[in-house]
Amino acid sequence: MLDELLELPLVAQVVINTDAEAELTAAGLTAGDHVVIRTRCAELCGLSGATITRAWRTYVDACDEGFDSPFTLNRYQTRFYQADGPPIGHNPDNLIPTQDLKPWYEENSCRYIFSQASSRLTDARIGRRPKLFEPPPLASVDIDEPKDWELVDRTSQVAIERRQEMLCA
């Protein structure tokens, strides 16, 4: 993907935010005019050992329960609307508290766990009997647009400030 991005004339620079800079360097990737490698602060490294262990346990438990492919989703309990105005999943004439609304789930493309057999059966990363896995919110931020980067950057700054306040208290 990086090679393809760098070949596009409209892409002036690719910024990689990672906690695996040493691995990238060992694989031969170096920063330069077109590639910037930023070290991801610890507060944003949602794929921690605890998260991986939780995901693996979810997979093992899911297999024991007859599921074949846990994957991560973001849960929303809010009032959605279609672009032309009609509500989705709620009645505007009966505004119940949002926490009582039926949750909707968005595949967030963060983590998939599946067996080779499941993948061969569906030719996909989600099997015939998937199990939903909801990671902590900051572990599933997908940076697609500048506003996403700003959210992560600001969240990181707030986390650092809070940690400093706690240490100084």
CYANA upper distance limits for C-alpha pairs under 8 A (distance plus 0.5 A):
  1 MET  CA      5 LEU  CA      6.67
  2 LEU  CA      6 LEU  CA      6.65
  2 LEU  CA     14 VAL  CA      8.41
  3 ASP  CA      7 GLU  CA      6.79
  4 GLU  CA      8 LEU  CA      7.18
  5 LEU  CA     11 VAL  CA      7.05
  5 LEU  CA     14 VAL  CA      8.09
  6 LEU  CA     11 VAL  CA      7.02
  6 LEU  CA     12 ALA  CA      8.31
  6 LEU  CA     13 GLN  CA      8.07
  6 LEU  CA     14 VAL  CA      7.96
  6 LEU  CA     34 HIS  CA      7.76
  7 GLU  CA     11 VAL  CA      8.37
 12 ALA  CA     34 HIS  CA      6.84
 13 GLN  CA     33 ASP  CA      7.78
 13 GLN  CA     34 HIS  CA      4.90
 13 GLN  CA     35 VAL  CA      6.29
 13 GLN  CA     36 VAL  CA      7.84
 14 VAL  CA     34 HIS  CA      6.59
 14 VAL  CA     35 VAL  CA      5.48
 14 VAL  CA     36 VAL  CA      6.71
 15 VAL  CA     35 VAL  CA      6.49
 15 VAL  CA     36 VAL  CA      5.20
 15 VAL  CA     37 ILE  CA      6.43
 15 VAL  CA     38 ARG  CA      7.66
 16 ILE  CA     35 VAL  CA      8.00
 16 ILE  CA     36 VAL  CA      6.64
 16 ILE  CA     37 ILE  CA      5.37
 16 ILE  CA     38 ARG  CA      6.53
 17 ASN  CA     37 ILE  CA      6.64
 17 ASN  CA     38 ARG  CA      5.31
 17 ASN  CA     39 THR  CA      6.39
 17 ASN  CA     40 ARG  CA      5.96
 18 THR  CA     37 ILE  CA      7.84
 18 THR  CA     38 ARG  CA      6.86
 18 THR  CA     39 THR  CA      5.86
 18 THR  CA     40 ARG  CA      5.41
 19 ASP  CA     39 THR  CA      6.17
 19 ASP  CA     40 ARG  CA      5.61
 19 ASP  CA     41 CYS  CA      7.96
 19 ASP  CA     42 ALA  CA      8.39
 19 ASP  CA     45 CYS  CA      7.51
 20 ALA  CA     24 LEU  CA      6.91
 20 ALA  CA     39 THR  CA      8.40
 21 GLU  CA     25 THR  CA      6.66
 21 GLU  CA     37 ILE  CA      7.78
 21 GLU  CA     39 THR  CA      7.36
 22 ALA  CA     26 ALA  CA      6.55
 23 GLU  CA     27 ALA  CA      6.63
 24 LEU  CA     28 GLY  CA      6.97
 24 LEU  CA     29 LEU  CA      5.83
 24 LEU  CA     30 THR  CA      8.03
 25 THR  CA     29 LEU  CA      5.48
 25 THR  CA     30 THR  CA      6.37
 30 THR  CA     35 VAL  CA      8.01
 30 THR  CA     37 ILE  CA      8.50
 31 ALA  CA     35 VAL  CA      5.50
 31 ALA  CA     36 VAL  CA      5.71
 31 ALA  CA     37 ILE  CA      6.41
 32 GLY  CA     36 VAL  CA      6.92
 40 ARG  CA     44 LEU  CA      7.10
 40 ARG  CA     45 CYS  CA      7.42
 41 CYS  CA     45 CYS  CA      7.37
 41 CYS  CA    156 SER  CA      7.86
 43 GLU  CA    156 SER  CA      6.85
 43 GLU  CA    159 ALA  CA      7.24
 43 GLU  CA    160 ILE  CA      8.27
 44 LEU  CA    138 LEU  CA      7.17
 44 LEU  CA    139 ALA  CA      7.51
 44 LEU  CA    152 VAL  CA      8.24
 44 LEU  CA    156 SER  CA      7.20
 45 CYS  CA    139 ALA  CA      7.48
 46 GLY  CA     51 THR  CA      7.67
 46 GLY  CA    136 PRO  CA      8.11
 46 GLY  CA    138 LEU  CA      6.90
 46 GLY  CA    139 ALA  CA      4.44
 46 GLY  CA    140 SER  CA      7.95
 47 LEU  CA     51 THR  CA      6.11
 47 LEU  CA     52 ILE  CA      6.89
 47 LEU  CA    139 ALA  CA      6.94
 48 SER  CA     52 ILE  CA      6.71
 49 GLY  CA     53 THR  CA      6.49
 50 ALA  CA     54 ARG  CA      6.52
 51 THR  CA     55 ALA  CA      6.55
 51 THR  CA    135 PRO  CA      8.08
 52 ILE  CA     56 TRP  CA      6.58
 53 THR  CA     57 ARG  CA      6.55
 54 ARG  CA     58 THR  CA      6.58
 55 ALA  CA     59 TYR  CA      6.78
 55 ALA  CA    113 ILE  CA      8.43
 55 ALA  CA    133 PHE  CA      7.97
 56 TRP  CA     60 VAL  CA      6.74
 56 TRP  CA    113 ILE  CA      8.31
 57 ARG  CA     61 ASP  CA      6.45
 58 THR  CA     62 ALA  CA      6.28
 58 THR  CA     70 PRO  CA      7.55
 58 THR  CA    133 PHE  CA      7.92
 59 TYR  CA     63 CYS  CA      6.62
 59 TYR  CA     68 ASP  CA      8.22
 59 TYR  CA     69 SER  CA      7.42
 59 TYR  CA     70 PRO  CA      6.40
 59 TYR  CA    113 ILE  CA      7.19
 59 TYR  CA    114 PHE  CA      8.36
 60 VAL  CA     64 ASP  CA      6.83
 61 ASP  CA     65 GLU  CA      6.77
 62 ALA  CA     66 GLY  CA      6.78
 62 ALA  CA     67 PHE  CA      5.37
 62 ALA  CA     68 ASP  CA      7.18
 62 ALA  CA     69 SER  CA      8.12
 62 ALA  CA     70 PRO  CA      7.60
 62 ALA  CA    131 LYS  CA      7.10
 63 CYS  CA     67 PHE  CA      5.47
 63 CYS  CA     68 ASP  CA      6.14
 66 GLY  CA    129 ARG  CA      8.00
 67 PHE  CA    129 ARG  CA      5.37
 67 PHE  CA    130 PRO  CA      6.15
 67 PHE  CA    131 LYS  CA      6.61
 68 ASP  CA    114 PHE  CA      6.90
 68 ASP  CA    115 SER  CA      7.80
 68 ASP  CA    118 SER  CA      6.97
 68 ASP  CA    127 GLY  CA      6.39
 68 ASP  CA    128 ARG  CA      7.59
 68 ASP  CA    129 ARG  CA      5.93
 68 ASP  CA    130 PRO  CA      6.15
 68 ASP  CA    131 LYS  CA      7.86
 69 SER  CA    112 TYR  CA      7.61
 69 SER  CA    113 ILE  CA      6.11
 69 SER  CA    114 PHE  CA      5.14
 69 SER  CA    115 SER  CA      7.91
 69 SER  CA    118 SER  CA      7.93
 69 SER  CA    125 ARG  CA      7.99
 69 SER  CA    126 ILE  CA      6.19
 69 SER  CA    127 GLY  CA      5.93
 69 SER  CA    128 ARG  CA      8.49
 69 SER  CA    129 ARG  CA      7.19
 69 SER  CA    130 PRO  CA      5.06
 69 SER  CA    131 LYS  CA      6.52
 70 PRO  CA    112 TYR  CA      6.78
 70 PRO  CA    113 ILE  CA      6.19
 70 PRO  CA    114 PHE  CA      7.55
 70 PRO  CA    126 ILE  CA      8.14
 70 PRO  CA    130 PRO  CA      5.83
 70 PRO  CA    131 LYS  CA      4.80
 70 PRO  CA    132 LEU  CA      6.04
 70 PRO  CA    133 PHE  CA      6.48
 71 PHE  CA    107 GLU  CA      8.35
 71 PHE  CA    110 CYS  CA      8.47
 71 PHE  CA    111 ARG  CA      6.25
 71 PHE  CA    112 TYR  CA      4.94
 71 PHE  CA    113 ILE  CA      6.77
 71 PHE  CA    126 ILE  CA      7.83
 71 PHE  CA    130 PRO  CA      7.73
 71 PHE  CA    131 LYS  CA      7.09
 71 PHE  CA    132 LEU  CA      6.16
 71 PHE  CA    133 PHE  CA      5.93
 72 THR  CA    107 GLU  CA      6.83
 72 THR  CA    108 ASN  CA      6.69
 72 THR  CA    109 SER  CA      7.33
 72 THR  CA    110 CYS  CA      6.68
 72 THR  CA    111 ARG  CA      6.10
 72 THR  CA    112 TYR  CA      7.20
 72 THR  CA    132 LEU  CA      6.66
 72 THR  CA    133 PHE  CA      5.09
 72 THR  CA    134 GLU  CA      5.90
 72 THR  CA    135 PRO  CA      7.02
 73 LEU  CA    105 TYR  CA      6.45
 73 LEU  CA    106 GLU  CA      5.72
 73 LEU  CA    107 GLU  CA      4.95
 73 LEU  CA    108 ASN  CA      5.64
 73 LEU  CA    109 SER  CA      8.18
 73 LEU  CA    132 LEU  CA      7.15
 73 LEU  CA    133 PHE  CA      6.72
 73 LEU  CA    134 GLU  CA      5.87
 73 LEU  CA    135 PRO  CA      7.89
 74 ASN  CA    105 TYR  CA      6.07
 74 ASN  CA    106 GLU  CA      5.63
 74 ASN  CA    107 GLU  CA      7.05
 74 ASN  CA    108 ASN  CA      6.78
 74 ASN  CA    134 GLU  CA      6.72
 74 ASN  CA    135 PRO  CA      8.15
 74 ASN  CA    137 PRO  CA      7.98
 74 ASN  CA    140 SER  CA      8.04
 75 ARG  CA    103 PRO  CA      6.78
 75 ARG  CA    104 TRP  CA      6.35
 75 ARG  CA    105 TYR  CA      5.19
 75 ARG  CA    106 GLU  CA      7.09
 75 ARG  CA    134 GLU  CA      7.76
 76 TYR  CA    103 PRO  CA      5.98
 76 TYR  CA    104 TRP  CA      5.73
 76 TYR  CA    105 TYR  CA      6.70
 76 TYR  CA    106 GLU  CA      8.41
 77 GLN  CA     98 THR  CA      6.31
 77 GLN  CA     99 GLN  CA      6.68
 77 GLN  CA    100 ASP  CA      8.37
 77 GLN  CA    101 LEU  CA      6.35
 77 GLN  CA    102 LYS  CA      7.04
 77 GLN  CA    103 PRO  CA      5.25
 77 GLN  CA    104 TRP  CA      6.95
 78 THR  CA     98 THR  CA      5.93
 78 THR  CA     99 GLN  CA      8.33
 78 THR  CA    101 LEU  CA      7.51
 78 THR  CA    103 PRO  CA      8.29
 79 ARG  CA     87 PRO  CA      7.85
 79 ARG  CA     88 ILE  CA      7.67
 79 ARG  CA     89 GLY  CA      7.91
 79 ARG  CA     90 HIS  CA      7.08
 79 ARG  CA     98 THR  CA      7.77
 80 PHE  CA     87 PRO  CA      6.52
 80 PHE  CA     88 ILE  CA      5.77
 80 PHE  CA     89 GLY  CA      7.64
 80 PHE  CA     90 HIS  CA      8.36
 81 TYR  CA     85 GLY  CA      6.33
 81 TYR  CA     86 PRO  CA      6.10
 81 TYR  CA     87 PRO  CA      4.76
 81 TYR  CA     88 ILE  CA      5.75
 82 GLN  CA     86 PRO  CA      5.91
 82 GLN  CA     87 PRO  CA      6.73
 82 GLN  CA     88 ILE  CA      7.21
 87 PRO  CA     91 ASN  CA      7.39
 87 PRO  CA     92 PRO  CA      7.77
 89 GLY  CA    101 LEU  CA      8.39
 89 GLY  CA    102 LYS  CA      7.77
 90 HIS  CA     94 ASN  CA      8.45
 90 HIS  CA     95 LEU  CA      8.30
 90 HIS  CA    101 LEU  CA      7.77
 91 ASN  CA     95 LEU  CA      7.08
 96 ILE  CA    100 ASP  CA      7.13
 96 ILE  CA    101 LEU  CA      7.66
 97 PRO  CA    101 LEU  CA      7.45
108 ASN  CA    140 SER  CA      7.17
108 ASN  CA    142 ASP  CA      7.76
110 CYS  CA    140 SER  CA      6.54
110 CYS  CA    142 ASP  CA      8.41
112 TYR  CA    125 ARG  CA      7.14
112 TYR  CA    126 ILE  CA      7.99
113 ILE  CA    125 ARG  CA      8.12
114 PHE  CA    118 SER  CA      6.76
114 PHE  CA    119 SER  CA      7.22
114 PHE  CA    125 ARG  CA      6.96
114 PHE  CA    126 ILE  CA      7.72
114 PHE  CA    127 GLY  CA      7.89
115 SER  CA    119 SER  CA      6.78
116 GLN  CA    120 ARG  CA      6.62
117 ALA  CA    121 LEU  CA      6.66
118 SER  CA    122 THR  CA      6.91
118 SER  CA    125 ARG  CA      8.35
118 SER  CA    126 ILE  CA      8.36
118 SER  CA    127 GLY  CA      5.97
118 SER  CA    128 ARG  CA      8.19
119 SER  CA    123 ASP  CA      5.62
119 SER  CA    124 ALA  CA      5.80
119 SER  CA    125 ARG  CA      6.24
119 SER  CA    126 ILE  CA      7.87
119 SER  CA    127 GLY  CA      7.11
120 ARG  CA    124 ALA  CA      8.03
121 LEU  CA    127 GLY  CA      7.99
122 THR  CA    126 ILE  CA      7.98
122 THR  CA    127 GLY  CA      6.46
122 THR  CA    128 ARG  CA      7.58
126 ILE  CA    130 PRO  CA      6.73
135 PRO  CA    139 ALA  CA      6.77
135 PRO  CA    140 SER  CA      7.20
136 PRO  CA    140 SER  CA      7.50
137 PRO  CA    141 VAL  CA      7.44
141 VAL  CA    148 ASP  CA      8.14
141 VAL  CA    152 VAL  CA      8.03
142 ASP  CA    148 ASP  CA      7.59
143 ILE  CA    148 ASP  CA      5.52
143 ILE  CA    149 TRP  CA      6.34
144 ASP  CA    148 ASP  CA      6.92
144 ASP  CA    149 TRP  CA      8.43
145 GLU  CA    149 TRP  CA      7.31
146 PRO  CA    150 GLU  CA      6.77
147 LYS  CA    151 LEU  CA      6.71
148 ASP  CA    152 VAL  CA      6.85
149 TRP  CA    153 ASP  CA      6.47
150 GLU  CA    154 ARG  CA      6.46
151 LEU  CA    155 THR  CA      6.48
152 VAL  CA    156 SER  CA      6.51
153 ASP  CA    157 GLN  CA      6.81
154 ARG  CA    158 VAL  CA      6.70
155 THR  CA    159 ALA  CA      6.68
156 SER  CA    160 ILE  CA      6.74
157 GLN  CA    161 GLU  CA      6.64
158 VAL  CA    162 ARG  CA      6.61
159 ALA  CA    163 ARG  CA      6.64
160 ILE  CA    164 GLN  CA      6.69
161 GLU  CA    165 GLU  CA      6.64
162 ARG  CA    166 MET  CA      6.70
163 ARG  CA    167 LEU  CA      6.76
164 GLN  CA    168 CYS  CA      6.62
165 GLU  CA    169 ALA  CA      6.53
